[in-house]
Amino acid sequence: MRNLLFGFLTALVVVAIAAFSYVRFGFVDPRADIQVNEFEQAIAMPSLDASVERRAPNIPNPVDSGDASLIAGMNIYQNDCATCHGDVNHTRGILADSLYPRAPQFVEDAPDMPEYQNFYIIQHGIRLSAMPAWNQTLSEQQMWQVTTFLSHMDKLPQSVSEKWKAAAAGSTDAHPSIPSSPVVGMKMRME
């Protein structure tokens, strides 16, 4: 029994060293323009979801879901998020396929996390991705407005939906082709 346990622990150590060496010595392909492999896809998103679930404080959204809040959130989303996450006129963001890991396309697949978890991601960003921590440029109120918009984007009132279509049409003129900067829409906001 002792030899079996020693053999098992030795195998675990060897596998851990091999995995570390594979990553550390550059065998992982860093290119953003290749297909995500199945292993990475099976590991990355579930681990991100588990990490956010563990760390995001379960706080209630202080922003109401009325038209004014939704429009404010939509304006922030359209200016700062749509380039990567898509909008009502471009269901795939113009940078969507150039990012790795791929940015979620919220028009195609609306966020289904609890609001406090979406807020946490907006606030702190996601390491080793193009998702920035917006707590340096957006106020807490603005981050909650975007969170509220994300939570309702698949069931917007008609008046908000029409304003979003108009805002998205206006951004088409501003960004007719793929921009040179990955954070085209990011604007510094002064309080």
N, C-alpha and C positions, 0 to 999 in steps of 0.2 A: 504493500500500500504506500509505503514511504517513497519507493522508487517511482511509482505512478504519479504521485503528487509532485515530486521533484521534476519529473519529465514534463508534466503539464505546465508548471511554473516556468521552466526553462523555455518551453515553446512559446509561452506568452511573452516573455522577455525578448526572444529572438524576433517574433512578429512585430512587437513594438519598436525595436531598434530598426528593423527593415522598413517599417512605415515611416519612421522619423527620417531615416536616411534617404528614402525615396523623395520625400518632400524637401528636405534640407539641402540636398545636393543637386537640385534643379531638374529632376525628372518630370515634374508636373509642368505641363505646357501652359504658360501664362497668357497666351493670346486670347483676346476678347472676341475675335472674329471666327471662332470655331464652335462647333456644336457642343453643348453641355453633355458630358458623358453620364450614363445611367447611374453609376456609383455615386458620383458627385451630386446628382439630382436627388438621389434617394437619401443622402446624408445631409446635404446643406440646408434645405428648407425646413425639414423637421427639426434640425438642431437649432436653427434660427427661431422657429416658432416656440420651441421649448425654452430657449434662453429669454425671449421677450416675455413669455408667460411667467417665468420665474422672477424676472426683475421689474416688470412694469407695476408700479403701485396702482391698486384698484381704486381709482378716484373717479368721482362722477364728473360728467361733462357739465361745466357751468354755463355753456352757451345754449340758448334755446334753438329750436329747429325751424324758426319762422323764416319767411322769405328774406328778410334783411340779413340775417346771419348766413343763410345759404348763399346769397349773392356775394356777400363779403368773402366767404370761403371759396366760392367759385372764382372770383377775381384773383385771389392769391394762387389758387390751383392753376388757373389758366396762365398766369404770368410766370410762375415758378416751378410748376410740376409737369405740365402737359408735354413739354419737350421730351421728357423721358417716359411718362406714364400714359400719354395719349389724351385726346379730348373728344368731344362729341362729333367733330368733323374728321378727325384722324384717330381711329380707334387704336392704332399703334403709334406711339410717340416716334418722332423722327430720329431719335437716338436709341430707340428700343433695342434694335438688333446689334448695335455697336457696343453695348454694355455687357459686362460679364462680372458677376452674374446678371442675367437679364432682369431688367426692371419690370415689375408687374404691370400689366396693361389693364387699368381699372375700368375702362369702358367695356372691355371684353369680359372681364371677370372682376366684379365689384368686390371691394375688401370685405371680408367676413369676420375679421377679428373684432373683439370688443373695442369700443371707442378708446378706452384707456390704453390699450396696447398700440393702437394706431397713433395716438398722441405721443406715446413713449418713443416710437420709431421716428416720428416727425421731429420730436424734440432732440433726440440724441443721435440720429442717423444710424447707419449700419456700416460697421468697419469692413474694410476690404471690398467695398462696392462704391458705386457713384452716389449713393444716398448720403447727402450731407446732414450734419446736425444743424437744424434750423433755429435752435435756441440762440444763436449768435446774430441772426438777422430778422427773425420774427418775434413779436411779443407773445406772451402766453395766450392772450386773447386771440391773436391771429392764428396761432397753431391750433387752438380749439375750434376756430371757425373752419379751418381746412379739414379738421377731423370730422366736424359735423357735416360738411359737404360730402366728404368721402362716404360717410355712413348713409347718406341719402341720395347719392348720385344715380342710383338705378331706379329711383322713385321720386324724382323732382317734381314739384308743382309746375304747371304749364308756364307760368310767368318766369320762373327761374330757368327752366329749360330753354325758353326762347332767348333769354339774355345770354345764356351760355353759348347757344348757337351763334349769336351775333358776335360775342367776344372771340369765339374760336375762329370765325370767319375773318375777323380783324387780324388775328395772329398769323393767319395764312399769308397775308401780305407782308407781315414783318419778317417771317422766316420761310421764304419760298423754297429753300433748299436746306440740306443738312448744314448746320452751323459749324464753325470752326472750334467753338468752345463747348465742352460738355455741360456747362452750367449757364447756358445762354439766358434763360429766364431769370436767373438768380439776381435779385436786386437788393442792394443794401437799403435798409429802412432805418431812418433815424427817428428815435422817440422824442 
